[in-house]
Amino acid sequence: MLSLSSKSIIQRKGQSAIASAAYRAGAKLECTYYGEVSDYTRKGGVVLAEIHLPQQAPERFKDRETLWNEVEWIEGNKKAQLAHSFDIALMNEFSMEENIELARRFVEEQLVARGMIADLAIHDPKKAKDKIPNPHMHIMVPIRPLQEDGTWGQKQKKVPVLTPDGQTVLNQKGQPVFRAVHTTDWSRKETLEELRSAWAKMCNELYEEKGLTERVDARSYEERGIDKIPMVHEGPNVQAMEARGISTALGSLNRLIRALNDMKERAKNLLQWSLFRESQLMERMVFLHQPTLADYLRNYCDKRNAVAESYAYGTQKAKNTNLKQFAETIRFLEEQDVRTPEQLTEKIQELDTQLKEVSQRLNQQLSALRSVNSNLYAMKEYFETRPVYLELKNKYFGREKFKEEHKKELSGYYRSERILKENLDPKWEDSGRTMETRSRSFIGRDSCFTKRR
């Protein structure tokens, strides 16, 4: 069972920190930085919303609007990163009271203890028919740390670059070379892994205390050696459209991933069956003359029983096991109408052909999946950079300066437009707002959420 956190960054080029906090808390908040109001008071399923402060934090940060407006104003860069966002699934095997207690413990012991301000919200959305309940929590943490006096500190500091022997590296003008490093370890991959492990440990302790067999594993599919393609997060908008019978790009992608995983599992089982039958039966056919497969199996079973008799302990149990395996194998061969070594060879060749066909279909669908992923990334980049392109298009003065300042965004726009023209309907760009509406099914309004909501 895997049900752990994903982490994303809330930054200025996406949704504001105020809007993100309002959505999670189901609240109405005013952003003084942008002069806009985000009202999510009609959002259902918000069970709890509260702010946890470290010891040095001012009491005024208990007010959500005050906290996140200060976070917005303290950052001067137009591309500034504002907050970490953790999305963590809660356990269906626990009561909501137990999940709330577990969430509060996690926030205090793992986040506040590190000096973080944590804005915690717990959601328990209405369960759709025939769907598994999806209780979860969102945690927003400002990236900029607090100093001991309660004022905002620096996110990064400059340190000199040193040679292996400890000497300062100089540039062409003879000046020291510096690099920026984070003042905290909050953004390190190792920190996220520590948080995952801590959450898994807390959940597993409660599972054990309640006498349940379920367990949470902090490792990914790849780390656990599971040969599966992970699903893609859909988000509430896509899930709502799919529930109404409207097919979306992300919904279709997840259906394809499920089909691919199922096909891989069946191909794996087919291969294992072929190898087992070949190793267990073919080696005993070489030295005998035209007996049936039943004769080979009976001879093999007799030899295993003879080995079992050489041990005093467990002899009868071993014989019973051998007899059961013999009977199951004979019954299987009869069902497959296989009675001779030649027929078995033909059957193995037939299965090998089927396996190659399955593998070919799998490779074709994997290629299609890569194409879908390419289009998804291109579509996301297209709509993120299109406002810059439209602003350039409407400029009459200072076009060259604007193009130089926004070279990266414009390059991304032209690249994504070219990819979409090549891979989608050639007239797609003429559809204007219709294409933008269709794209929301996989881009979403709130790009900071990457897992269950």
Residue pairs with C-beta under 8 A, 6 or more apart in sequence:
1 214
1 215
1 216
1 217
2 216
2 217
2 219
3 89
3 90
3 91
3 203
3 216
4 88
4 89
4 196
4 199
4 200
4 216
4 218
5 86
5 87
5 88
5 192
5 195
5 196
5 199
5 451
6 86
6 87
6 233
6 450
6 451
7 84
7 85
7 86
7 87
7 192
7 450
8 84
8 85
8 87
8 448
8 449
8 450
9 81
9 83
9 84
9 85
9 143
9 448
10 17
10 20
10 81
10 82
10 83
10 84
10 85
10 140
10 448
11 79
11 80
11 81
11 82
12 75
12 77
12 78
12 79
12 80
12 81
12 82
13 78
13 79
13 384
14 446
14 447
14 448
15 445
15 446
15 447
15 448
16 31
16 33
16 34
16 36
16 38
16 72
16 82
17 68
17 71
17 72
17 82
17 83
17 140
18 29
18 30
18 31
18 33
18 34
18 38
18 65
18 68
18 69
18 72
19 29
19 31
19 38
19 446
20 83
20 85
20 140
20 446
20 448
21 27
21 29
21 64
21 67
21 68
21 119
21 140
22 28
22 29
22 38
22 39
22 40
23 38
23 40
23 43
23 446
24 46
24 49
24 119
24 121
24 123
24 138
24 140
25 40
25 46
25 49
25 64
25 119
25 121
26 40
26 41
26 43
26 44
26 45
26 46
26 49
26 121
27 40
27 41
27 49
27 64
28 37
28 38
28 39
28 40
28 41
29 37
29 38
29 64
29 65
29 68
30 36
30 37
30 38
30 65
31 37
31 38
31 68
31 69
31 72
32 69
32 72
32 73
33 69
33 72
33 73
34 72
44 125
44 126
45 123
45 124
45 125
45 126
46 121
46 122
46 123
47 96
47 100
47 122
47 123
47 124
47 135
48 100
48 120
48 121
48 122
49 64
49 119
49 120
49 121
49 122
50 120
51 61
51 62
51 64
51 67
51 117
51 118
51 119
51 120
52 104
52 107
52 108
52 111
52 112
52 117
52 118
52 120
53 59
53 61
53 62
53 112
53 117
54 112
54 113
54 115
54 116
54 117
54 146
56 115
56 146
56 147
56 148
56 149
56 150
57 117
57 146
57 150
58 150
60 66
60 67
61 67
61 70
61 117
64 119
67 117
67 119
67 142
68 119
68 140
70 152
71 82
71 83
71 142
71 144
72 82
74 144
74 152
75 82
75 144
81 143
81 155
82 142
82 143
83 140
83 141
83 142
83 143
84 140
84 141
84 143
84 186
84 187
85 138
85 139
85 140
85 141
85 448
85 449
86 138
86 139
86 140
86 141
86 195
87 136
87 137
87 138
87 449
87 450
87 451
87 452
87 453
88 103
88 106
88 136
88 137
88 138
88 139
88 199
89 134
89 135
89 136
89 451
89 452
90 99
90 102
90 103
90 122
90 135
90 136
90 137
91 99
91 102
91 135
91 203
91 206
91 207
91 214
91 216
92 132
92 133
92 135
93 207
93 210
93 212
93 214
94 102
94 206
94 210
96 124
96 135
98 206
99 122
99 135
100 122
102 202
102 203
102 206
103 120
103 122
103 137
104 120
105 202
106 198
106 199
106 202
107 118
107 120
107 139
109 198
110 194
110 195
110 198
110 199
111 118
111 139
111 141
111 195
112 118
114 184
114 186
115 145
115 146
115 184
116 141
116 142
116 145
116 186
117 141
117 142
117 146
118 139
118 140
118 141
119 139
119 140
119 141
120 137
120 138
120 139
121 137
121 138
121 139
122 135
122 136
122 137
123 135
123 136
123 137
123 138
123 453
124 133
124 135
125 134
125 236
125 453
127 133
127 134
128 239
128 243
134 452
136 451
136 452
136 453
138 449
138 453
141 186
143 155
143 186
143 187
144 152
144 153
144 154
144 155
145 152
145 153
145 155
145 183
145 184
145 186
146 152
146 153
147 153
153 183
154 183
155 182
155 183
155 184
156 180
156 181
156 182
156 183
157 180
157 181
157 183
158 178
158 179
158 180
158 181
159 178
159 179
159 181
160 168
160 169
160 176
160 177
160 178
161 168
161 169
161 176
161 177
161 178
161 179
162 168
162 169
163 169
168 176
168 177
169 176
169 177
170 176
170 177
171 177
182 188
185 191
193 218
196 218
197 218
199 216
199 218
200 216
200 217
200 218
203 216
204 215
204 216
207 213
207 214
207 215
207 216
217 224
220 230
221 227
221 228
221 230
227 264
227 268
228 261
228 264
229 257
229 260
229 261
229 369
230 257
231 254
231 257
231 258
232 250
232 253
232 254
232 257
233 449
233 450
233 451
233 452
234 242
234 248
234 250
234 251
234 254
235 250
235 444
235 446
235 449
235 453
236 453
237 440
237 441
237 444
237 445
238 248
238 250
238 251
238 441
238 442
238 444
241 248
241 251
241 441
242 248
242 251
248 441
248 442
249 372
249 375
249 376
249 441
249 442
250 376
250 441
250 442
251 441
252 372
253 369
253 372
253 373
253 376
253 442
256 365
256 368
256 369
256 372
257 369
259 365
260 362
260 365
260 366
260 369
263 358
263 361
263 362
263 365
264 362
266 358
267 355
267 358
267 359
267 362
270 351
270 354
270 355
270 358
271 355
273 351
274 348
274 351
274 352
274 355
277 344
277 348
278 348
280 300
281 293
281 296
281 297
281 341
281 344
282 341
282 344
282 345
284 296
284 299
284 300
285 296
285 341
288 295
288 296
290 340
292 339
292 340
293 333
293 338
293 339
293 340
293 341
293 344
294 330
294 333
294 339
296 341
297 326
297 329
297 330
298 326
301 322
301 323
301 325
301 326
304 318
304 322
305 318
305 319
305 322
308 314
308 315
308 318
308 319
308 322
309 315
311 318
333 339
333 344
336 347
337 343
338 344
338 347
371 423
374 419
374 423
375 419
375 420
375 423
375 424
376 442
378 415
378 416
378 419
378 420
378 423
379 416
379 420
379 439
379 442
379 443
380 442
380 443
381 412
381 413
381 415
381 416
382 413
382 416
382 417
382 420
383 436
383 439
383 443
384 412
385 409
385 410
385 412
385 413
385 416
386 413
388 406
388 409
388 410
388 413
389 409
389 410
389 413
391 402
392 399
392 402
392 403
392 406
392 410
395 402
403 410
417 429
420 428
420 429
421 428
421 429
428 435
429 435
